[in-house]
Amino acid sequence: MTGRLTGNWGHLVTAVLIVCLLLAWEIAGQMKLVAGGTLPAISAVILRLIGEFDDYWPHLTATLRTASTGFVIGNLVAVAAAAMFCLWPFSERLFRGINITVFTVPPIAIAPVLVIALDGDTARITLAALLVYFPTMTAALTGMQTADPRVIDLVHAYGGGNFKALYLVRLRTALPAILSGFQIAAPAAVLGAILAEFGSGARWGLGSFLLGSLGRAEPDRLWGIGLTATAISALGYVVAAVAAKWVTGENKALSLTVSQVRAAPAQGRLQSFAMVLAALLFPFLVWQGLIWASGLSPIIAKTPFGVIDYLFLGKTAESAQARLLVALSQTVPITLLGMIAGLLFAFLLSLVSFVSPAIMRAILPFALFTQTMPLVALTPLAVLIFGRGITVTLVITISVTFFAAFVVLAQGFALIPKSAFDLVESYGASTWKKLWLIAVPACGKWIFVAGRLALPKALLGVMIAEWLATGKGLGNLLNQSRGYLDYGMIWSVAVVSILLSVALYQLAELAERLLGNGRVTRD
């Protein structure tokens, strides 16, 4: 009875906080307190949306169809890939470059190529699936690797092979992590669909609807489109969150074995060198093969040799190198700063979710909103509030970085066995004491997983800010190159951004190996 009253009180506090935030939004909009009315009143947004819902419906269904198809395909491929990497660890090293490429390549760079190479629906579904793949694959692989080795040994002792252990132990252990990946993937699928629609010239879709509304100076419609996108992704997020909570509740009483990044098996120098070389070359071979298979013009679709020729051998190579180096010098420092800020914000939110779930439930809808509201609609507001300097870049970078890291960290806190807190609770430890002594050390693995998810996204966030707001760096160079139809520079920026993201990802993994991570087990 007491637990039920406590739960009801928590939901009441959450509801009150949400109402207060919405009232603050309404007052700010009615009084035009934010940038002269750029933030409209929530009532105006909803009334406009209801009045024009017949116009919204065909766009809504088109985006929902694209996003849901991409969500399903991307997640199926992600779980299958995670299983393959778990069964054959060498394949993870071989596919490392491809995995990070899929995650880090700027959608604004590849969307035009996808539209040219594929028909309309296929291009949009492909981009949605690409944005879904990496978060789910990373979460699923981490979950499979945390399976209790004692249980796996038991399966082997009874004659079961690796596939049997995968089905009976690893997949079941990984289910909470997979569902946390789905929570990240739902907003990503919607965002991918909208980005593809925005640049594809499609007749229907929220991205196309948004593009047609940008020049009309009607912020209430722009925010209405954002709310509609939020509703779509929120539906997927809530379904995954409810399933994750149910599954977590079933497993929390069991042991939690958090493993470190597995070291590569002992190899000779020649074997090790061959594996590294294969991992480096494999993405380029796949890239070359896809270009050949597509039959696209070499003017539009650059092969690896085409990019090398553009940057080092062609007549304009010196000019291209100079522009690229200037852009890099502007992008790299703010990327590192934004990366730190995004991870810190995600960690603070996960602490709030542990200490006060009611407050977190109130904040979560607004956090989800930042993931699905198209940045092309949010950017004008951000620029008016924060200007066009470093602050607006940090705000946008945190916006695209923190959510994936937060979901993983919150899931890590939720997976800590209740028995882990018994000793400190018997000594009357406060919530903050339990957090400091048990929760934070136990989530070492998930902190590094969050870092691996957030680091490449930090560069993407900076490039989006540069493209839409500041007019500097790689993002601006990419935008200018699109306007000039300079496909060589478009591909060059994409390749350089991927290489930089790979370096950041490897940095996070190196830190995990050096610093280690916590373990929570049941005695």
N, C-alpha and C positions, 0 to 999 in steps of 0.2 A: 504493500500500500504506500509506504514511504517513497519507494522507488518510482511508483507511478506518479505521485504528487510532484516529486522532483523533476521527472520528465516533463509533466505538463507545465510546470513553472518555467523550465528552460525554453519550451516552445513559445510560451507567452512572452518571455523576454525577447526572443528572436522576433516575434511578430511586432512588438512595440518598437524595436530598433529599426526594422524595415519601414514601418509607418513613419517614423521620425525622419529617416533618410529621404523618403519620398516627399514628405512635407517640405523638407529643406529644398529639394529639387523644385517643387512647385512654386515656392516663394521666390527662389532665385530666378526662375523663368518668368513669373508674372511681373516682377520688379526689374527684370532685365539687368540683373546684377553681374552676370558673367558676359564679358565682351560684348556689351550692347545688345544682348538678346540672341547671341549665337547658341546659347543653351536655352531652348524653349521650355515652357512649362510642360510637365508630364501630361496634364489634362489636354493641352493643345495637341500634343503628339498622338495621344490615344484617340481623340475625337477625329483628327485628320485620318488616322489609320482606318477607323471604323467607316468613315464616310467614303473612303476610296477603296474599300476592301475588294470590290469587284475588279478593280484594276490590279490589286495585289495578287489575286488568286492564281492566274496563269503563271506569273513569275514565281510565286511561292512553290507551286507544284513542280515546276521545272527544276528549281534549285534542290528541292527535297528529293526528287528522283535522282539527280546527279550525285548529291552528297551521300545518300543512303547506299547507292550502288558502289561508289568509291569506298565508303566505309566498310562494306562487307568484303569487297575484293582485297582492299589493303590489309585488313585484319587477318583474313585467311592466309594470305601470303606471309604476313608477319609471324603468325604462330607457327606455320610450317617451317619458315626459315629458322626461327628460334629452336625448334626441335632438331633441325639438321645441325645447327651450330653446337647444340648440347651433345648430340650423339657423336659428332665428328669435329672436335675442337679445331682441327687444322682448317676446316672450311670457314670458320669464323675469321681466322686470320687472313685467309684468301679473299674473303668477301668484305673485309674491313673497309677498303677504299670505296667499294660500291655502296655499302650501307651508309657511310657518312656522306657520300655524294648525294644520295637520294634525299637525305635529311637536310643538307645544307645548301643545295643549289637554290639560288633565289627564284621563287616562282615567277617573279616579274621578268626574269630573263628567259625562262624556258617556255612560258605560256605561248608566245608567238610561234615558236618552233613547233610545239605540239599542235597548234591550230592548223599550221601548214601541212604537217605530216599526217595528221589523222582527221577523220570527219568530226563534226562539231561535238556530238555527245561523247564520243570516245576520247577526244582531247580533254574535255572537262572532267570526265570520270577518272582519267589517268592522273590528272593533277591532284584531284581529291585523294585518290589512293596513294599517291606518292607522299603526301603530307601525313597520311595516317600511318604508313608502314613503320617508320623508325621508332616512334614512341612505344607502340605496342610490341614490336620486336625486342626492344631493349628491356621493357618491363617483363615480358614473357621469359626471355633468356635468364634474366636475373632470378626470377622466381623458380625456374627449373634448376638453376645452380644452387639454390638454397635448400634443396631437398635433403633430408637427413640421410647421410651416407649409411647409417646403421640399417635403415629400412631397405635401402637399395641392396645392401649386402645380403639381407634376408631373402629378397626376391631372387638374387643370384644363387643363394644356397639351395633354394627349392627348384633350381633348374631354369629359372627365367633369364632371358637375355636382356640386352640393353633396350630393345623395343618394348619388352614387357615392363621393365622398370620405368620406362618413359610413360607408358600408359597408366600403370598402377600407382606410381609414386610421383614422378616429376610433374606431370600435367596437373594432377590434383593439388600438389603443393603450390604450383604456379598459378592456380586459378585466381586467387585474390590479386596477384600482381597483374595478371592478364586483364582483369576487370578494371584495375586502376589505369592500365594502358588504354582501355576503351573510353574511360572518362576523358583522357587527353585527346583521344582520336575523334570523338564526336565533334567538338568545336573545330578541330583541324580539318575535318572533311567538309564542313560548311564553309570555312574560310577558303579552302582550295577551290571549291565549286564557284564561289563568288568571284575569286580572283580570275579564274579561267573565263567566266562569263564577262567580266569587266573588260578583258582585252581581246575577246574572241569575235565580237560583232554579232553575237547571238541575239535572236529576236526576243527570247523569253529567258527569264532568270533574274534573281534579285540584283546580281551584278550589272546586268544590262539596264534594269530599272534604275539603279543607282546612278549609272553613267548618264542616263537621260535626265536625271534630276539635279545633277551637280551645278549646272549653270543657271538654275531658276531662282536662286536666293531664297529657298524655302527650307530652312533648317528643320521644321517640324516634319517634313516628309523624309528628309535624310535620317533623322532619328527614328522615324517610324520604320524605315527599312532596316535600320540597325536592330530595333526591338523585334522585328519579325525574324531576322536571322538568329537573334539570341534565343527566341522561342524554339526554333528548330533544334539548335544544338543543345539547349537546356533539356529538351525531351530525351535525347540520347544520353546526355550526361546523367540525368536523374535515374533513368533505367539502369545504367551501369553502376551508379552509386548505390542504389537500393540492393542490387544483386551483390555488389562487393561487401556491403554491410552484412548481408545475410550469410555469405560465405565466410567472412572474417569472424563472425560470431560463432560459426561452427568450428573454426580452427584455432581460435585464440587460446584455448586451454591447452593446446599441444605445444610441443617444443618449437622454438624458433632458432634455427641454425643459420647464422649469417656468415657466408663464406667470403673470403677475399677474392679479388681478381685472380683467376687461376694462372699460375705461371706456365709458360710454354714447356712442353715436355722436353727432356734433355735431348739435344741434337748435336751432331757434329757441326763444325763451322761451315762446311760446304752445304749441308742440308739447311741450316739456318739461313744462310745467305740466299739459297734458292727460294725458300719460302718468302722471305722479305721481297725478293725481286719479283716473284710471282704476284704477291699482293699489290705491289706497285704497278705492275704492267697490266694486270687483269682488267681494271676499270677502263684503261685506254683501249684494250682489245675489244671490250664490249662496246665502248663508244664508237670505235671504228666500224665494228660489225653492224651496229644499228644504223649508222649513216649509210653504209653500203646497201643494207636491206631496204631502207626507206626510198632510195632512188631520188633523194632531194638534190637540188642544185647545189654545187659546192660554194656558190656565192652566198647562199643562206645558211646551209648546214656545214659548219667547219669540222673537219676531222682533226685529230691531234696534230697531224703534219701541217694542216692548214693553219692552226693556231701558232705553231712554231714558225712557220713561214711569215705570218703576219707580224709576230713580235721580234723576230731575230734576223730574217733573211730578206724580207720585202723592202721596197723602196721607202716605205713610210715607217720602217721598224724603229728608227731612232726617235721619231716623234711619238709613236705609240708607247714606247718604253718610258719616255719622259712624263707623258700624261698619266700613265699607270702608277709610276712611282710617286708622283705628287698626290694622287688620290689615296694611295696606300698610307702615306705619311699623315693624312688627315683622318683616315678611318681607324687604323689600328689602335691608337691611344684611347679614343673614346669607346672602342669596343671592349677593351680591358676594363675600363671604368664601369661601363654599363653591365658587363658580365658580373662584376663584384656586387653592384647595386641590385641587380635582379635576383641573384642568389640570396643575398641578405634579406631582401624583402620577402622572398618565398619562405625562408627559414623563420622569419618573425611571424608570418601568417600561420605556419604550421605549429608554432608554439602557442599562438592564440587558439588554434583549433583544439589543442590538447588541454589548455588551461580553462578555456571558456567556450565550449561548443556552441552555446547560444549566440554569442557575438559572432562566431565564425559563420553560423548559418545565416545571419543577417548580412554579412559582408559578401558571402559567396555569390549571390546573384549578380552583384555589381562587378565582382572579379570575372565571372563568366561573361558578362556583357563586354568587357574589354577584349575578350578573345574572339568574339563574333561580330562586333561592330566593325565594319570595314574601316581600315585605317585611312582610306581616302576621304571618309566622312568625318572621322575624328580629328584628322590632322589640322583642318582649319581652326577648330576650337583650341587645340593644343598650341598652335602658333599664336593665336590671339592672346592666350593666357600667359604663355611662357616665352614668347618671342621666337626668334629663329637661331638661337645660340645653342650652347651645350645643354641647357636645361631641357629643352624640348626633345633633344635627341635621347637624353637619359630617360625621360618620361615614356617615350615610345618604345625604347629598348626594354625597359622594365615591363611594359605592358605585354610585349610578345614573348618575354623570357620567363616571367615568374610563374605562370600558371602550371606549366608542365612540371616544373620543379616542386611547386607546392603540393600538387596532387600526389606525387611520389613520396614526399616527406610525410604528408598526412597519413598516407597508407602505411608507411613504416611505423609511425607512432601507434596506429590502430592495431598492428600485428604483434605488438609486444604482449607476451602472455600476462594475464592478470596475476599469476603467481609470482612474477618478477617483482611486484610491488609489495608482497606480503610482509617482508622483513622490515622495510622502512615504515610501512603503515603501522606495524606493531609498536614502533617507537614514536608514533604520533607525528610523522613527517608531514609537512604542508605540501600542497600541490606543486609549488615551485621547487621544493626540496626533491620531490619525486621526479620532477622534470630534470633537474640538474644531475641527480645521482643515478637514475635508471634510464629515463627515456632518451635523453640526448646521446649518452654513450652507446645505447643499444641500437640506435639508428645510424651508426657509422656507415654501414653498407649503403643505405638509402640516400645519405647525404652525397656520396660520391656518384650514385646513379643519377640523382637530380643534377649534379654538376655536369655529368656527361650529356644530359639532355639539354641543359641550359646554355652551355658554352657555345656550341655552334649557332644556336638561335640568337645569341647576343649580336653576332655579326649581321645576321639577317635583319634584326631590329634596327641596327645602326644604318644599314643600307637603305631600309625603307624610310627612315627619317631623313637621310640625305637625299633620297629620290623625291620625297614629297614636301620637305620643309626647308632644309638648310642650304641646299644647292652646293654641297661640298662632297668630296670623297668618292668612293667607288659607286655609291648609289647614284649620285649626280652624273658621274661619267657614263654609267649604264643608261640613264635616262637620255642624256645628250646623244649617245650612240644610236639609240632607237630612233630618235628624231632625224639623225643624219643617215639612217639605214647602214650604219657602220657595223655589219655583222661580225667582222673580225674582232672588233673591240668588245662587242656583246659577249662573244664566246670567251675572249681573254679575261674579261672581268669575272665571268662565271667560274672559269678554271682557277683563277687566283683566289677568289673567295672560298672555293672548296678547299684548296690547299691550306689556306689560313685556318679554316674551320677544323680541318684534320689535325693541324698542329695543336689547336686548343683542346681538342678531344683527347689527343695523346697526352697532353699535359695533365688533364684530369685523371687519366688512368695511371700515369706515373705517380701522381700524388697519392692515389689509393694504394699502390703497391708500397710506397715508401712509408706512409703514415699508418697503414693498416686500418682496421675497423673493428668495431665492437662485436661481441658475441653474447647472445642471450640463450641459455640452454636450461633445461629442467634437470635438476639433480635427481 
